[in-house]
Amino acid sequence: MSVDPYAFMSPAAASPDVALRTPMERRHLAAGASIEERDGWRVGVYPENDGDGPWIADVSHVGKLDLRGAAAELDELTGGLGTGEARLDGATWLLRLTPTHGYALCPFPRLAGLRASLGPAAIDVTCGLAGVTLGGSRWREVMNRSSGLDVRASRFPANRCMAGSVMRVPTLMLHDGEAVSMFVGWEYGEYFWDAILDAGATLGIAARTPAAVRSPEAVA
């Protein structure tokens, strides 16, 4: 039987008495957000904002699995996704970056079960990657101020993923059709949050309460 050598690092294995924190918590408190515990995580909760300008949410608490294996194995794990494609499967997003590398993103309570079902090719990197979702009608303008990546609708449409540099930080990106979620090294989380807010400041960017994973189940 294969044993994941990194299992002890999984936040899903943490004691129920331990409250998990995202790297942006200090920024949420400084902005006047309240902190509430949801699914074992301390999450920044902001007043409702119904504006159509750009918005940002901390999604570091989303469950994240790094998928690596032979091309045939990734075909099976991702349901045959092509390179750069992403698909919502129930409440789980499956991403295929390369023939041998992909990711699975899911609501945190589903992480342990999903990881077990995917087998040893799936490594839990939930606390290795901080996450930010950027949405609103002008999110592409914010991105154009943050990176040289081509995020035009014709080049980065819905249900696509890619890896590149945003604010000079290696970044995994998912376009879910309404917003773009970006995942960076945990140690860059606070910096990345500040940098995206700065990029959107003159466009009226506002922080929002996260919706876990942007899926019909999570948003409902």
Summary of the structure (lengths in Angstrom):
residues: 220
radius of gyration: 16.7
end to end distance: 38.5
largest distance: 54.7
contacts: 708
relative contact order: 0.21
helix: 28%
strand: 33%
